[in-house]
């Protein structure tokens, strides 16, 4: 059992919970969402630039030393030629969760502004089922693969898995914890 596997789902759920707590305290949805979006896009942009710079410097060093360049190092640079790769985490594939959180935030904000919570829950479940069928069950008769143009999409990225977890956190924010929940 790897306890680390709970980190990303917890991150999505707790983000939705705190987002919901602010909204329920009376802060305007657009204000809360735009502040969160701005912070997340800043963090994402910083790390995309940092990985691009680090990879570019490393490739330059290898070229200077006349050593072969690992094709994986060039993957982060290919984002410049293929912007669709930004969906996959940009210059570092492990940044996918930041984009997934941004997608979950935008989708949730839209439905909450229009007070369509049941539709939000249905949409997030549909995205999750799509993700499972396009990833885990993609090789089965009921599965399928997703593409954006000629690029295959990993259903872990974007709104697919993270939205349901974010919405779960938002829905939990409506409840006040009670001591009896501990037993």
C-alpha positions as CSV (number, residue, x, y, z in Angstrom):
1,X,0.0,0.0,0.0
2,X,1.4,3.3,-1.0
3,X,0.2,6.2,1.1
4,X,1.5,8.6,-1.6
5,X,-1.3,7.6,-3.9
6,X,-3.7,9.6,-1.8
7,X,-1.8,12.8,-2.2
8,X,-3.3,14.0,-5.5
9,X,-6.9,13.0,-4.8
10,X,-6.6,14.7,-1.5
11,X,-5.2,17.8,-3.2
12,X,-8.2,18.0,-5.5
13,X,-10.7,17.3,-2.7
14,X,-9.2,19.7,-0.2
15,X,-9.0,22.4,-2.9
16,X,-12.7,22.0,-3.7
17,X,-13.4,22.0,0.0
18,X,-11.6,25.3,0.7
19,X,-13.0,26.9,-2.5
20,X,-16.5,25.9,-1.3
21,X,-15.9,27.2,2.3
22,X,-15.0,30.7,0.9
23,X,-18.1,30.7,-1.3
24,X,-20.3,29.6,1.6
25,X,-18.9,32.4,3.8
26,X,-20.2,34.9,1.3
27,X,-17.3,35.7,-0.9
28,X,-18.4,36.1,-4.5
29,X,-17.8,33.0,-6.7
30,X,-16.1,35.0,-9.5
31,X,-13.7,36.6,-7.0
32,X,-12.8,33.4,-5.3
33,X,-12.4,31.5,-8.6
34,X,-10.4,34.2,-10.3
35,X,-8.0,34.5,-7.3
36,X,-7.5,30.8,-7.2
37,X,-7.1,30.6,-11.0
38,X,-4.5,33.4,-11.0
39,X,-2.5,31.7,-8.3
40,X,-2.6,28.4,-10.0
41,X,-1.7,29.7,-13.4
42,X,1.2,31.6,-11.9
43,X,2.6,28.5,-10.2
44,X,2.0,26.5,-13.4
45,X,3.7,29.1,-15.6
46,X,6.7,29.4,-13.3
47,X,7.3,25.7,-13.3
48,X,6.8,25.4,-17.0
49,X,9.4,28.1,-17.6
50,X,11.7,26.6,-15.0
51,X,11.6,23.1,-16.6
52,X,12.0,24.6,-20.1
53,X,15.0,26.6,-19.0
54,X,16.6,23.7,-17.1
55,X,16.1,21.3,-20.1
56,X,17.4,23.9,-22.6
57,X,20.5,24.5,-20.4
58,X,21.1,20.8,-20.0
59,X,20.8,20.2,-23.8
60,X,23.2,23.0,-24.4
61,X,25.6,21.5,-22.0
62,X,25.4,18.1,-23.6
63,X,25.9,19.7,-27.0
64,X,28.9,21.6,-25.7
65,X,30.4,18.4,-24.3
66,X,29.7,16.6,-27.6
67,X,27.5,14.1,-25.9
68,X,24.3,12.6,-27.3
69,X,21.1,14.3,-26.3
70,X,18.5,12.1,-24.7
71,X,15.2,12.4,-26.8
72,X,13.2,12.7,-23.6
73,X,15.1,16.0,-22.9
74,X,13.7,17.3,-26.1
75,X,10.2,16.5,-25.1
76,X,9.8,19.6,-23.0
77,X,11.1,21.7,-25.9
78,X,8.5,20.3,-28.2
79,X,5.8,22.2,-26.4
80,X,7.0,25.2,-28.3
81,X,6.2,23.5,-31.6
82,X,3.1,21.7,-30.4
83,X,1.1,23.9,-27.9
84,X,-1.5,21.1,-27.6
85,X,1.1,19.4,-25.3
86,X,0.2,22.0,-22.7
87,X,-2.8,19.9,-21.9
88,X,-0.4,17.1,-20.8
89,X,1.5,19.2,-18.3
90,X,3.5,21.3,-20.6
91,X,7.3,21.2,-20.2
92,X,7.1,18.6,-17.4
93,X,4.5,15.9,-17.6
94,X,4.1,15.7,-13.9
95,X,2.5,19.2,-13.9
96,X,-0.7,17.7,-15.2
97,X,-2.5,18.0,-11.9
98,X,-2.2,21.8,-11.9
99,X,-4.0,21.9,-15.3
100,X,-6.5,19.4,-14.1
101,X,-7.3,21.6,-11.1
102,X,-7.7,24.6,-13.3
103,X,-10.1,22.7,-15.5
104,X,-12.1,21.5,-12.4
105,X,-12.2,25.1,-11.1
106,X,-13.5,26.6,-14.3
107,X,-16.2,23.8,-14.8
108,X,-17.3,24.0,-11.2
109,X,-17.4,27.8,-11.2
110,X,-19.6,27.8,-14.2
111,X,-22.2,25.4,-12.7
112,X,-22.1,27.0,-9.2
113,X,-22.6,30.5,-10.6
114,X,-25.8,29.3,-12.3
115,X,-26.8,27.2,-9.2
116,X,-26.8,24.0,-11.2
117,X,-25.2,21.7,-8.5
118,X,-27.0,18.5,-9.6
119,X,-25.8,19.2,-13.2
120,X,-22.3,19.8,-11.9
121,X,-22.3,16.5,-10.1
122,X,-23.7,14.7,-13.2
123,X,-21.1,16.4,-15.4
124,X,-18.2,15.5,-13.1
125,X,-19.4,11.8,-12.9
126,X,-19.7,11.7,-16.7
127,X,-16.1,13.1,-17.0
128,X,-14.9,10.5,-14.5
129,X,-16.6,7.6,-16.4
130,X,-15.1,8.9,-19.6
131,X,-11.7,8.9,-18.0
132,X,-12.0,5.4,-16.8
133,X,-13.3,4.1,-20.2
134,X,-10.5,6.0,-22.1
135,X,-7.7,5.0,-19.8
136,X,-8.2,1.9,-17.6
137,X,-10.6,0.1,-19.9
138,X,-9.3,1.5,-23.2
139,X,-8.2,-1.9,-24.4
140,X,-11.6,-3.6,-23.7
141,X,-14.7,-3.7,-26.0
142,X,-16.4,-0.9,-24.0
143,X,-13.3,1.3,-23.9
144,X,-12.0,3.9,-26.4
145,X,-9.1,6.4,-26.8
146,X,-9.3,10.1,-26.9
147,X,-7.6,12.4,-29.4
148,X,-7.3,16.1,-30.0
149,X,-6.5,16.3,-33.6
150,X,-3.6,13.9,-34.2
151,X,-2.5,14.0,-30.6
152,X,-3.7,11.2,-28.2
153,X,-5.1,12.6,-25.0
154,X,-4.4,11.0,-21.6
155,X,-7.7,11.1,-19.8
156,X,-5.8,11.6,-16.5
157,X,-5.0,15.1,-17.8
158,X,-7.5,17.9,-18.1
159,X,-10.9,17.8,-16.5
160,X,-11.5,14.1,-16.4
161,X,-10.4,12.7,-13.1
162,X,-9.9,15.8,-11.0
163,X,-13.3,17.4,-11.5
164,X,-15.2,14.7,-9.5
165,X,-12.7,15.0,-6.6
166,X,-12.9,18.8,-6.6
167,X,-16.7,18.7,-6.7
168,X,-16.7,16.1,-3.8
169,X,-14.7,18.6,-1.8
170,X,-17.1,21.4,-2.7
171,X,-20.1,19.3,-1.6
172,X,-18.3,18.3,1.6
173,X,-17.8,22.0,2.4
174,X,-21.6,22.3,3.0
175,X,-21.3,20.1,6.1
176,X,-20.0,21.1,9.5
177,X,-17.8,18.5,11.0
178,X,-19.2,17.0,14.2
179,X,-17.3,15.2,17.0
180,X,-19.4,12.1,16.5
181,X,-18.0,11.7,13.0
182,X,-14.7,10.4,14.6
183,X,-16.4,7.2,15.7
